[in-house]
Amino acid sequence: MPYLITGIPKDPKHPLPIRKDIDDWYLEQTSAGSNRIQLTLFVEALTVIQNRPLNDQLSYFRLAGIHGAPWTEWDGVPGGQKDSKGNPTGFCVHNNYTFPTWHRVYVTLYEQVIYEAMLDFIKQNVPQNGKADWENEAKQWRLPYWDFARFARHGHDNTQGDELRLPILVTMPMVKVLVPGQPGKQLSKPNPLYRFQMQTLMGTLERPYAITSQKTEEHGWSFDLPFDKCQSTTKYGLLENYNADVWADGGQNWLRANLALNEHPWYQNLDGWASVPTLQDMTFRLLTTGGLNWGEFSSTRYDDKKEEAQPKNNEQAPKNWMNLEAIHNNVHNWVGGFMFSRPGRHDLKLWGAGHMSSVPVAAFDPIFWLHHWLTAIWQTVNSGSWFNDDKSKVSKDDDLRPFHRFCEKTRKVVFFRSDDVKDWRSLNYDYAITKDASRIRKEISDLYGQRTKEVYKDFGEEDYILSIRYSRYALGGKPFQINIFFGDVDGKDFYDARSQNFVGSVFNFSGSLEDSNCDKCAQQEQEGVLSVSQLPARLAVHYYKKQNKGEVPTPRYVVVNSQGKAEAEVKVEVALHKTEVFHSVDSESWDLRMEHTHCFSTHGMGGHYHYDTTAEVVEYEAWLNTAKVIYRIDQPGQ
């Protein structure tokens, strides 16, 4: 009988439970007067799941393996193979329009399995007179999420800091839990959210569960990324030329991850300029950009022909290349690290590779399950955008394999499809921020827009973005990072935000086609499917113009592989775009500047567009959104 995914059953006596930010939830659980029951249940249940045998499909190893390696079946559905017609049947949905919906079901499966393990723990360990309280706590628990774009809180006083961080609970090797039946007694035990650890090296597991190394051949020589030599997951812990015994447990180098999460141009050390982390800026833009359809929001996928230089008709305009998957991909890189070989001395702080940066093994790191949450917020703001474009609508009825549900209409067990999870509440959870749609825009602004507004307040309405288009399979599917610069690139220092003239990076989160057995990935490569992303460049442009007498920069890029080497043969299309606000009507007599903007060109000309008379005939191309409401903050004087 297939395992049916329903979500945690809703208790009719209580409102629909919410998934909480994991730091907020942890601080609630450990504050004075809290009973710590949910924290104890989460830790104990996850520990049980992580210790289940490999032949149990509800073990942590088998659940994580759905995302990639070791490419085995789950719930009777084969992974990484083709059906009788030659169509891919693997589970991978990266660079695809079902990316958000597939992961929505996947995380719900994980949540449900943990809940069931909680009930087993209560049955076996909690005295009869305490069972009702513990069971009620389990019914109200939902899997916490990590709001990676929100500035971290400081301790129990709940004051907001000024940096992005990994969750508190993820950085703790040990955690204190209750001892059932012994009031007031706490026990310190290994924290299953800190890492996933097995009893032996993952490469020595019995077939078909052994994790293999990931072979890479670059610049005339080859090396193996040694995930097979790992006994536990790691962040930045796989370092070339270190002893294999070190790789077995490379550690959770969370400080490196925190440094990477706060990536932004290194101009904040110059002239006292303030800055905003790229990750927070990207998240705020994604949630506040109007006019995105589902295909543009959901995926890095770009189906249009690469030889056509400019988008036409229904093609995807560069201003809409900010997407959920691109943000998600960068988070994977910043958390895990992908640079196995030692880079130059300038970038040692981010040296190291880890599980989160590699598609086949990413889900083995416990933090993986905490960072898929943005879709519900975007849906609440954009309630009419659901597979509403020609490109994504053909994927709406794709089976979300290998996940099963019971269809009440046909009385049969079927695969989930995206429409089944359009409303996340049907899976019996909600988020605090999505409960009141009338307030969500203000809450988005409060969470992610305050620093942005503060930093940008003196720049008027002039904004700049970078569009990036690339082939995900340029290195045979192996991951790489695209670093963007304004100005000259130092040939020995081009790795990250400390590099001179650095603007931002795009991470290609993928796995080797040779090692992954991913037929869907191979099909995308054959069809020439591209990927796109967008980076904010407003502050970087303004700083460059200040340093260069008003000159608008020309973007340059370097593609960096996991050896820290530049891949000169990988071609990427990078373009800088200026965005502006046009006012076409002043019905409220607010003294708005009508049809007015400034622009630039790649040939060094620019200014007021209606003053450009360098040719008798000139053509302008623009992508425009229409505003329904205008709010004027600086009311003009009388």
C-alpha positions in Angstrom: 0.0 0.0 0.0 1.5 3.4 -1.0 2.2 5.9 1.8 -0.5 8.6 1.6 0.5 12.2 2.3 -2.3 14.2 4.0 -0.4 16.6 6.3 -0.7 16.4 10.0 -4.4 15.9 10.8 -6.2 19.1 11.9 -7.6 19.1 15.4 -11.2 20.4 15.1 -11.0 21.9 18.6 -8.3 24.4 17.6 -7.5 26.9 14.8 -5.3 25.7 11.9 -1.8 25.6 13.3 1.0 27.7 11.8 4.5 27.0 10.8 6.7 29.4 12.8 10.0 30.9 12.1 12.4 28.5 13.7 14.2 31.1 15.8 11.0 32.5 17.1 9.7 29.0 17.8 13.0 28.0 19.6 13.0 31.1 21.8 9.3 30.4 22.7 10.2 26.9 23.6 13.2 27.8 25.8 11.9 31.0 27.4 11.0 31.2 31.1 7.7 29.5 31.8 7.7 27.4 28.6 7.1 23.7 28.9 9.6 22.6 26.1 7.4 19.8 25.1 7.3 20.6 21.3 11.1 21.0 21.3 11.5 17.7 23.0 9.1 15.9 20.7 10.8 17.4 17.6 14.3 16.4 18.8 13.3 12.9 19.9 11.2 12.1 16.8 13.9 13.3 14.4 16.5 11.3 16.2 14.4 8.2 15.9 13.9 8.8 12.1 17.6 9.4 11.6 18.3 6.0 13.2 15.9 4.0 11.2 17.3 1.2 8.9 17.9 1.8 5.2 15.1 -0.6 4.2 12.6 1.6 5.9 11.3 4.1 3.3 10.4 6.5 6.2 14.0 6.6 7.5 15.7 9.9 7.2 18.2 8.5 4.7 15.5 7.3 2.4 13.4 10.5 2.7 16.5 12.6 1.9 17.3 10.3 -1.1 14.1 11.3 -2.8 15.9 14.6 -3.7 18.7 12.8 -5.5 21.3 10.2 -4.5 21.3 7.3 -4.2 18.7 7.3 -7.0 16.6 4.5 -5.6 12.9 3.9 -5.7 10.6 5.4 -3.1 7.1 4.2 -2.4 7.3 1.8 -5.3 8.2 4.5 -7.8 11.6 4.1 -9.6 13.9 7.0 -9.6 16.2 8.3 -12.4 14.7 6.0 -15.1 12.5 6.3 -18.2 9.0 5.0 -18.8 8.0 2.7 -21.7 7.7 5.7 -24.0 11.2 7.0 -23.2 10.0 9.9 -21.1 11.9 10.8 -17.9 10.4 9.5 -14.7 13.0 10.8 -12.2 11.9 13.0 -9.3 14.1 16.1 -10.0 12.1 19.3 -10.7 14.9 21.8 -10.7 14.8 24.4 -13.5 11.2 23.5 -13.9 7.9 25.2 -13.2 6.7 22.6 -10.7 9.8 23.4 -8.5 7.7 25.1 -5.8 4.8 22.7 -5.8 6.9 19.5 -5.7 8.9 20.8 -2.7 5.6 21.8 -1.0 4.5 18.2 -1.0 8.1 17.0 -0.1 8.4 19.1 3.0 4.8 18.1 4.0 5.8 14.4 3.8 8.8 15.1 6.1 6.5 17.0 8.5 4.0 14.2 8.6 6.6 11.5 9.2 8.0 13.5 12.1 4.5 13.9 13.6 3.9 10.2 13.4 7.2 9.5 15.1 6.2 12.0 17.9 3.1 10.0 18.6 5.1 6.8 18.8 7.5 8.5 21.2 4.6 9.6 23.4 3.1 6.1 23.4 6.3 4.5 24.4 7.8 7.1 26.8 5.3 9.4 28.4 3.4 8.3 31.5 -0.3 7.8 31.2 -1.2 10.9 33.3 0.8 13.1 30.9 -0.1 11.7 27.5 -3.0 14.0 26.8 -0.8 17.2 27.2 2.0 15.8 25.1 -0.4 14.6 22.4 -2.1 18.0 22.3 1.3 19.7 21.8 2.1 17.3 19.0 -1.2 18.1 17.2 -0.4 21.8 17.4 3.2 21.4 16.2 4.1 22.2 12.6 7.5 22.1 11.1 9.3 25.5 11.7 10.9 27.3 8.8 14.0 29.4 8.4 13.4 32.9 7.3 16.8 33.4 5.7 16.0 36.9 4.5 15.1 38.3 7.9 17.7 39.9 10.1 18.4 37.6 13.1 17.0 38.3 16.5 19.3 38.9 19.5 18.7 36.5 22.4 15.6 36.3 24.4 15.0 40.1 24.4 13.9 39.7 20.7 15.7 42.8 19.5 16.6 42.8 15.8 20.2 42.5 14.7 21.7 43.7 11.4 22.9 40.4 9.8 21.5 37.3 8.3 22.3 34.0 10.1 21.7 30.3 10.2 19.0 29.4 12.8 20.1 29.1 16.4 19.0 25.5 16.7 21.0 24.5 13.6 24.3 25.7 15.1 24.0 23.8 18.4 25.7 20.4 18.7 23.8 19.5 21.8 20.2 20.4 22.9 18.4 20.2 26.2 15.1 18.2 26.2 12.7 17.1 28.9 12.7 13.7 30.6 9.1 12.5 30.4 7.7 11.6 33.8 10.3 13.5 35.7 9.1 17.1 36.1 11.8 19.8 35.9 14.5 17.4 34.7 16.3 18.1 31.5 18.7 16.0 29.5 21.4 17.3 27.1 21.6 15.1 24.0 23.0 15.3 20.4 21.0 17.7 18.3 19.6 16.0 15.1 19.2 19.4 13.4 22.9 20.1 13.7 23.9 17.3 11.3 22.8 13.9 10.0 25.3 11.2 11.0 25.4 7.5 10.1 27.2 4.6 11.8 29.6 4.2 8.8 30.9 6.1 5.8 28.1 6.7 3.3 30.1 5.2 0.5 30.3 1.9 2.3 26.6 1.4 2.7 25.0 -1.7 1.2 23.7 -1.6 -2.4 21.7 0.2 -3.7 22.1 2.8 -1.0 25.8 3.7 -1.2 26.6 7.3 -1.8 29.2 7.8 -4.5 31.8 10.5 -5.0 31.1 13.1 -7.6 33.7 13.0 -10.3 34.9 16.2 -11.9 37.2 16.7 -14.8 38.3 20.2 -15.3 41.3 21.9 -17.0 42.9 18.6 -17.9 42.8 16.9 -14.6 40.2 15.2 -12.5 39.2 14.9 -8.8 36.5 13.3 -6.8 34.2 15.4 -4.5 34.3 12.8 -1.6 30.7 12.6 -0.4 31.3 8.8 -0.2 33.9 9.5 2.5 31.5 11.3 4.7 29.9 9.8 7.8 28.0 12.9 8.6 26.8 16.0 6.7 29.0 19.0 6.6 29.0 22.7 5.9 32.3 23.9 4.2 34.1 20.8 5.7 35.3 19.0 2.5 38.8 20.5 1.8 41.1 19.2 -0.9 44.3 17.4 0.2 43.0 16.9 3.7 43.0 13.4 5.2 39.9 11.3 4.5 39.4 10.9 8.3 38.8 14.6 8.4 36.2 14.4 5.6 34.3 11.8 7.6 33.1 14.6 9.9 34.1 17.9 8.4 32.1 19.9 10.9 29.4 22.5 10.7 31.3 25.7 9.8 28.3 27.9 10.4 30.4 31.1 10.7 31.5 30.7 7.1 27.9 30.2 6.1 26.8 33.3 8.0 29.5 35.3 6.2 28.4 34.1 2.9 24.7 34.8 3.6 25.5 38.4 4.0 27.1 38.7 0.6 26.9 42.2 -0.9 29.3 44.5 -2.8 32.3 45.4 -0.6 31.8 49.1 -0.9 30.5 49.4 2.6 34.1 49.8 3.8 34.5 52.8 1.5 33.3 56.3 2.3 31.0 55.0 5.0 28.4 53.7 2.6 25.6 51.6 4.1 24.5 48.4 2.5 21.9 45.7 2.4 22.6 42.0 2.0 21.9 40.8 -1.6 19.7 38.0 -0.3 17.4 40.3 1.6 17.2 42.7 -1.3 16.4 39.9 -3.7 13.7 38.5 -1.5 12.1 41.9 -1.0 12.1 42.6 -4.8 10.6 39.2 -5.6 7.7 39.7 -3.2 7.0 43.3 -4.3 7.5 43.1 -8.0 4.2 43.3 -9.7 3.2 41.6 -13.0 5.1 38.4 -12.6 3.4 35.3 -13.9 3.9 31.8 -12.4 6.5 30.8 -14.9 8.6 33.9 -14.2 8.3 33.5 -10.4 8.7 29.8 -10.0 11.8 28.8 -11.8 15.2 29.7 -13.4 14.0 28.0 -16.5 14.1 30.0 -19.7 12.5 28.3 -22.7 12.9 31.0 -25.4 15.5 30.7 -28.1 18.9 31.8 -27.0 19.8 33.2 -30.4 17.1 35.9 -30.2 18.7 38.8 -28.6 15.6 40.6 -27.3 12.4 39.2 -25.9 9.3 39.6 -28.1 5.6 39.2 -27.6 5.1 36.6 -24.8 8.8 36.0 -24.1 10.2 36.6 -20.7 11.6 40.1 -20.2 14.9 40.6 -18.3 13.1 42.8 -15.7 11.2 39.6 -14.7 14.2 37.4 -14.3 14.1 37.6 -10.5 12.7 34.3 -9.4 12.2 32.0 -6.4 14.6 29.2 -7.6 17.5 31.6 -8.2 17.2 32.9 -4.6 16.9 29.3 -3.4 20.0 28.2 -5.4 22.2 30.9 -3.9 21.1 29.9 -0.4 22.2 26.3 -1.0 25.6 27.6 -2.0 26.0 30.0 0.8 25.0 27.5 3.4 27.0 24.5 2.2 30.0 25.9 0.2 31.0 24.4 -3.1 34.7 25.3 -3.5 36.6 22.1 -2.8 40.0 23.2 -3.9 41.9 25.8 -2.1 41.5 29.3 -3.7 43.8 32.3 -3.5 44.7 33.6 -0.1 42.0 36.4 -0.4 39.1 33.9 -0.2 40.1 31.3 2.4 37.1 32.3 4.6 34.8 30.6 2.1 37.0 27.7 1.3 35.3 24.3 1.6 32.5 22.3 0.2 29.4 20.8 1.8 26.3 18.8 1.2 23.8 21.7 0.8 25.6 23.0 -2.4 25.2 19.7 -4.3 21.7 18.7 -5.6 22.2 14.9 -5.2 23.0 15.1 -1.4 21.6 18.4 -0.3 18.6 17.0 1.5 20.8 15.0 3.8 21.6 18.2 5.7 18.8 18.9 8.2 18.7 22.6 7.3 17.4 21.6 3.8 13.9 21.0 5.2 13.6 24.5 6.7 14.2 26.9 3.8 11.3 26.2 1.4 8.6 28.7 2.5 8.5 31.7 0.2 5.9 30.4 -2.2 2.9 30.9 0.1 3.8 34.5 0.7 4.1 35.2 -3.0 0.9 33.5 -3.7 -1.0 35.6 -1.1 0.3 38.8 -2.8 -0.3 37.4 -6.3 -3.4 35.4 -5.9 -4.3 35.3 -9.6 -1.0 34.0 -10.8 -1.2 30.2 -10.8 0.4 28.5 -13.9 -1.1 31.5 -15.8 1.3 31.7 -18.7 1.8 29.6 -21.8 5.1 28.1 -20.7 4.2 27.0 -17.2 0.6 25.9 -17.8 1.7 22.8 -19.8 3.4 21.6 -16.5 0.4 22.1 -14.3 -0.9 18.6 -14.7 2.5 16.9 -14.3 2.6 14.2 -11.7 4.6 15.2 -8.6 6.4 11.9 -8.3 6.8 9.9 -6.1 4.2 11.4 -3.8 0.8 9.7 -3.4 -2.6 10.9 -2.2 -6.1 9.4 -2.1 -8.5 10.9 -4.6 -12.0 11.1 -3.1 -13.6 11.5 -6.6 -12.2 8.4 -8.2 -11.6 6.5 -4.9 -8.1 5.6 -6.2 -4.5 6.3 -5.0 -2.9 8.8 -7.4 0.1 11.0 -7.7 -0.1 14.6 -6.4 -0.4 17.3 -9.0 0.2 21.0 -8.6 -3.5 21.9 -8.3 -3.8 19.6 -5.4 -1.5 21.9 -3.3 -2.4 25.3 -4.7 -3.8 26.1 -1.3 -1.2 25.1 1.2 -3.9 25.1 3.9 -5.3 22.0 2.4 -2.2 20.3 3.9 -3.3 21.5 7.4 -0.9 24.3 8.1 -0.6 28.1 7.6 1.9 30.9 8.2 1.3 33.9 10.4 2.1 36.3 7.6 -0.4 34.7 5.2 -3.4 34.6 7.6 -4.4 38.2 6.8 -3.9 39.1 3.1 -4.9 42.8 3.8 -1.8 43.2 6.0 0.8 41.1 4.2 2.4 43.9 2.1 3.1 45.9 5.2 4.5 42.8 6.9 6.8 42.1 3.9 8.0 45.7 4.1 8.6 45.5 7.8 10.5 42.2 7.5 12.6 42.8 4.4 12.2 46.3 3.2 13.3 48.6 6.1 17.1 48.4 5.4 16.5 48.6 1.7 14.5 51.8 2.1 17.0 53.3 4.4 20.0 52.6 2.1 18.2 53.7 -1.0 16.4 56.8 0.3 18.7 59.3 -1.3 18.7 57.7 -4.7 15.3 58.8 -5.9 13.4 56.5 -8.3 16.4 55.5 -10.3 17.1 51.8 -10.0 19.4 49.3 -11.8 19.2 45.6 -12.2 21.5 42.9 -13.7 20.0 40.2 -15.9 21.9 36.9 -16.2 21.2 34.2 -18.7 23.3 31.0 -18.8 23.3 27.3 -19.6 22.9 25.1 -16.5 24.7 22.3 -18.2 27.7 24.3 -19.5 30.0 22.1 -17.4 28.1 18.9 -17.9 25.7 19.8 -15.1 28.4 20.4 -12.5 27.8 23.4 -10.3 29.5 26.7 -10.9 29.2 30.3 -9.7 28.9 33.4 -11.9 30.5 36.4 -10.2 29.6 39.9 -11.6 31.9 42.9 -11.5 31.8 46.6 -12.4 35.2 47.5 -13.6 38.4 45.6 -14.0 38.6 42.0 -12.6 41.7 41.0 -10.7 43.0 37.8 -12.3 44.0 36.4 -8.9 41.1 37.5 -6.8 37.7 37.0 -8.3 36.0 34.7 -5.8 33.4 36.7 -3.8 32.3 39.9 -2.1 35.8 40.8 -0.9 37.1 40.9 -4.5 37.6 44.3 -6.0 34.7 45.7 -8.0 32.4 42.8 -7.0 28.7 43.3 -7.4 27.0 39.9 -6.8 26.9 36.2 -7.7 24.6 33.6 -9.2 25.0 30.0 -8.2 24.2 27.2 -10.7 22.8 24.6 -8.3 23.0 21.4 -10.2 24.5 17.9 -10.3 26.8 16.2 -12.8 24.8 14.6 -15.6 27.3 11.7 -15.6 26.9 10.9 -11.9 23.2 11.9 -11.2 21.1 9.5 -13.4 18.7 12.4 -13.8 16.9 11.9 -17.1 15.0 15.1 -16.9 18.3 17.0 -16.6 19.7 15.2 -19.6 16.5 16.1 -21.6 16.9 19.8 -20.7 20.4 19.8 -21.9 19.4 18.2 -25.2 16.6 20.7 -25.7 19.0 23.6 -25.0 16.9 24.9 -22.1 18.6 27.9 -20.5 18.4 29.4 -17.0 18.0 33.1 -15.9 18.5 35.1 -12.8 18.5 38.8 -11.7 20.6 40.7 -9.3 20.0 44.1 -7.7 22.6 46.6 -8.8 21.3 50.0 -7.6 23.8 50.7 -4.9 26.7 49.3 -6.9 25.9 51.5 -9.9 25.6 54.6 -7.7 28.9 53.9 -6.0 30.6 53.3 -9.4 29.2 56.5 -10.8 30.4 58.4 -7.8 33.9 57.1 -8.3 33.9 57.5 -12.1 32.5 61.0 -12.8 28.9 59.8 -13.5 29.9 57.0 -16.0 27.6 54.1 -16.1 29.5 50.8 -15.6 29.8 47.9 -18.0 29.3 44.6 -16.3 31.9 41.9 -16.5 31.7 38.3 -15.2 33.8 35.4 -14.2 32.5 31.8 -14.1 34.2 30.0 -11.1 34.2 26.2 -10.8 34.6 24.1 -7.6 38.4 24.3 -8.0 38.3 28.0 -7.7 39.4 28.3 -11.3 37.9 30.6 -13.9 36.0 28.8 -16.7 36.7 31.1 -19.6 34.9 28.9 -22.2 31.6 29.2 -20.4 29.6 32.0 -22.0 27.1 34.0 -19.9 24.9 36.8 -21.1 25.0 39.6 -18.5 23.3 43.0 -19.1 22.7 46.1 -16.9 19.2 47.6 -17.1 17.9 50.9 -15.7 14.4 50.9 -14.3 12.4 54.0 -13.7 8.9 55.3 -12.9 6.9 57.2 -15.5 3.9 59.3 -14.3 1.4 59.6 -17.1 -1.3 61.4 -15.2 -1.5 63.8 -12.3 -5.2 63.6 -11.4 -4.7 64.5 -7.8 -2.6 67.6 -8.6 0.4 66.3 -6.7 2.9 68.2 -8.9 4.3 64.9 -10.4 6.9 65.1 -13.1 5.0 63.9 -16.2 6.4 61.3 -18.6 9.9 62.0 -17.3 12.9 59.7 -16.8 16.6 59.4 -17.4 18.2 56.6 -19.4 21.6 55.4 -20.7 22.9 53.5 -23.6 25.7 51.1 -24.2 27.3 53.6 -26.6 27.9 56.2 -24.0 24.9 58.5 -24.8 21.9 59.1 -22.6 20.0 61.7 -20.6 16.4 62.8 -20.9 14.9 60.5 -23.5 12.8 63.3 -25.1 16.0 65.3 -25.6 17.9 62.6 -27.5 18.1 64.0 -31.1 21.2 62.3 -32.2 19.2 60.7 -35.1 16.1 61.6 -37.0 14.5 58.3 -36.1 15.1 56.5 -32.8 13.5 53.5 -31.4 13.1 52.7 -27.7 12.2 49.4 -26.1 10.7 49.3 -22.6 8.9 46.9 -20.3 6.2 48.6 -18.3 3.9 47.8 -15.5 0.8 49.8 -14.7 0.3 51.2 -11.1 -3.2 51.1 -9.7 -2.5 53.4 -6.8 0.1 56.1 -6.2 1.2 57.2 -2.7 3.1 60.5 -2.4 5.2 60.7 0.7 6.9 64.0 0.2 3.8 66.2 -0.4 4.9 69.4 -2.4 4.8 72.7 -0.7 2.1 75.3 -1.5 
